């Protein structure tokens, strides 16, 4: 079995879509993430956002299976705010 090829948050529109949805700190269902962000394999996207070793994304996202569905909540900690500033800087620079 091979290793996951993880993307860096600043260069992946797919990861950024999930980041901005989860940025409210509220819990979001697997289905909501799929529909809103137009991405599949939510668990892989979350794994990439949490990855520190290969990507240095290192975000804290909790997963919970409840009420027959998968739910994700991003912790709004210092690492989150650091990434938010960087991504907002990219947006204002036209990147």
N, C-alpha and C positions, 0 to 999 in steps of 0.2 A: 504494500500500500504506500502511495506517495505522500509527500507532505503538501499541505495547503500552500498555495501561492497567494499570499496576502498582499493587498494593495495598501498604499499609504493614503490616509484621509485627505491630505491636501491635493492629491492628484486623481481622486476617484469620485466621479459624480454619483455613482451608485452608493458609495459609503456616505457621501455628503447628504444625499437625500434622506437616508435613515437617520443620520446625525441630527439634522434639523427637525425631523418629526419627533424624535425622542428628546429634543432639547427643552421641552416644557417640563420634564421631570415627572410626567404622569405615566401611568401604565398604558401600553398600547398592545393590542392583540396582534398575533402573527398575521391574521387576515387583513387587519387595518394597514399594517406595514406593507404587505404585498400590494394592496389596492392603491394606497396613497403614493408610495414610492416607485411603483411599477417595477418591483424587483422580485425575484424568486429566491428560494433558499435563504430565508431570513436568518436561520441559525448560522449559516456561513458568514453572512454579512455581520452579524453580531460578533462572531468569533474574530473576524478581522478588525472590528472596532476595538475589541478588547486586547488584541495582540500587542504585546510589548517586545517580545524577543525579536521578531522579524520586521516589525513596522514602526515601533515606538508610538503607535496610536494610544494604547494603554488607557482606554476609557473603562469606567466601572458601570457595567450594565447587568442588572439582575434579571434572571429568567425564572418564571414560576408557571407550573402547570396547574390550572385551576378552572373550575367550571367547564371542563371539557375542552379547554383551549390553552394555548401558549401565550404568555404575557411577558412583556419586556419593559423595564423601567431603567432609565439612565440616572445615575447619581450625579447631581450637580455639584461636583467638588472642584478643587483648584485645577485639576487636569482638564476638566470639562471647560472651565472658563478660559484657560490658556488656548485650547483649540478653538473656542468660539471667537476669541480675539483674532487669531490667525486667519480663520476662514472669512470673517467679516472684512479683514484687511484685503484679502484676495478679491472679494466682491467689489469693494470700493475702488480697487485698482483695475477693475475690468477683467480679472482673471478667472 
